[in-house]
Amino acid sequence: MSRLHADSITKSFNEQKVLGDVCLICDTGSVTGLLGRNGTGKSTLMKIISGTVKGDSQFIRVDDKVMISQPDRRGNLSYLPQHSFLPREVKVKNLIPLFCLPESAVQLSGLSLIQPFLHETVRSLSGGEKRLVEVLLILYGDSKFILLDEPFSGLSPKTTEVIKGLIREQSRQKGIIISDHRFRDVLDEQDFDQPFFAAGKAPDRFVKERLNQR
């Protein structure tokens, strides 16, 4: 088992504190739900852990290795941002080996979800199709821990259910942290092993009741 340990994370923008001394732990074999309304610092926390934003203070470690630079995160952490990040002129089939090890590349290429898009360029995909491809590339990529920021945005309810199943399947070997501000609509209690509330506060009674049931 591997462990992601993010501790002492603080971040302020223009003297407004967004994150105050946050600690988050995730083990491989588990799914952590990062819950909270818009503006509670979920995306900022993920960006700091992934190394795309620097915290005012931060300590991030995977097992015994402290994450200082982006090369440290290679093979340890992968991050799905909210914005599109794939090169527009590349075909989907050519992106898969860039993200995945050979065995995972074969598994991903064989999924019925992605097969209709294998010979398409990213430019030709709709917004929802592009998001689906991005989620799958990160989910099947070569990292111990996966950070998924709003992975269900733009996906149909049917596709969302399939992706939830794939997240659970991949979590057998990986640790997955998932955030979606529509958590009422897309995340059930059984979808994650532990909830984590951005800014240390449960967003409403719905989430509090679920936590009390554990």
N, C-alpha and C positions, 0 to 999 in steps of 0.2 A: 504493500500500500504506500502511496505517495501522499504528501500533504502540502497544500498551498496555505501559507500563513502570511496574511497581510495585517500589519499592526501599526498603530500610532499614525494613522493617515489623517492629515488635516489639509484643508484647502479653503482659501478665501478668494473672492473676486471683488475688487474694489471695496475692500473692508467688510464685505458681507461674507460671513462664514457659511460655507456650503457643507463641509464635512469637519467634524470635530472629534479627533482622537478615535477614529473608527478601527475596529478589529474584526477581521473576517477570516474564518478558517474553513477550508473545503478539502475533503479527502477524495481520492479516487474511489470509484464505486458509489458515488453519491451525487444527488442533484440538489443544489441550493437555490431557493427562490429568493431573489432580491426584490423586495416589494416596497411600494410607496408611490404616491402620486407624482406627477410631473413637478420638477423643481426640488425634489428631496435629495438630489445628489447621486442617484443611481448611476447615470452615465458617467459622471465625473469620477466616481469610485472605480468603475470598470476601466476607464481611460488611464487612471493612475496605476492600477495593477498591471495593465497591459504595456505601460511605458510610453503611451502616446501623449500623456500630460504629466507634468511633474507636480507632485504634491508639495505643500509648504513643509510638511514633514512626512516621512514614509519609511516603512520597513517591510520589504516583500521578500519572501523566501519560499523556494520549492525544495522540500527535503532539507538538505544541508547547504544548498546553494543560494546565496543572496542574489536577488535580481537587481543589478545596477544598470546595465545597458541592454539594448535590444538584442545583441548576440547572446546574452545570458538567458533570454526568454525563448530562444529558438529551441523547439522540441519540448518546451515546458508549458508555454502559454500561447494560446491563439485567441484573437478577439474579433468578434463580429460587430462592427460599428453600425449605427443607424443609417449612415449614408452609404451609397453605392461606392465600391472600391475596385471593381474589376476593370481591366483594360477593354475598351469598347470593341476593338477590331479583332480580338482573339476568339477563336472558336472554343466552345465549352469543353470539348474533348481534349483540347490542348492545355487547358487550365488544370485539369484533374491531376496529372503527374507533377505539377508544380506545387500542389498542396499536399498530396497524399503519397505515402509509401506504396510500393507496388501492390501488396496484398489489399490494402484499403482502396487503391485506385480501381482494382478489378471489382471489388464489392460495390463501390459507388457507381461505376459505369454500368453495372448490371441492374441498378434500381430502375423500376418502371417510372418513377417520378422524374428522373433526369434524362432518360433515353430519348424522349422527343426533342430534346434541346442539344444533344451532343454535337451535331453538325451545324448548329447555329452560332453566329457571333453574338457577343454580349449586346452589341448595338441593336440587334433585331428582336431582342426579348422585350416583353412588356414589363412594367414595374413589378408585378407580382411574380412573373417567371424569373426575373433577375434576382429578386429576393430569395426565392426558393433555391436557385443555384448557389447563391452566396452562403446560405445556411448550410447546405449540404457539403460544400467545399470545406468550410470551417469545421463542421461536425465530424467529418471523416479525415480531417487533416492530422498531421503528425505532431500532436501535442498531448501532454498528460492532462492539461486543464484547458477547458473551453469556456470563454466568456461570451454569452449571447445577449446582445442588447437589442430589445424589441424584435426578436426573430420572427414573430408571427405577423408583423405589419405587412399588409397587402396580400396576405394569403387567405384563401377560401377556408371556410370551416372544415371541409373535408380534408384539405391538404394540411391544415393545422393539426388535425387529429393524427394523421400519418407521421408528421414531424415529431409530435409529442412521443409517439411510440419509438421512433428512431433515436430520440434523445435518451429515452430510458434504456434502449439497447446499447448505445454507445457508452452510457455511464457505467456499464459493467467493468470497463477498463479505464475510464477517464473520470475526472471530476468536472462537473458542469455547473456553472453559475448562470442563471437565466433571469432576465429582467423583462417585464412587459407591463406598461401602465394599465393595460386592459386585463389585469390578472383575474378580475371577477369573471370575465367572459371566457378566458382561454386556459386558465390553470385551475385544476381541481386539487383537493388536498393530497391525493395519492400521487400527484405529479412531481412532488419534490420531497426530499428526505428531511430538510429543515428549512424554515423560513428565516429570512434575515431582513430586518426593517431598516431601510435607509434613514439616516439621521437618528437611528436608535428609537424610532417611534412607530408603533403600529398605525397604519393609515386610517383605519376606521374600525367600527365594531365587528364587521364581517371577519376581518383578519384576527382580531383579538379573540373572538370566539373559537376560531380554528386553533389558535395557539393554546388556548385553555383546554382544548380537548386532547392535547398530546400528553 
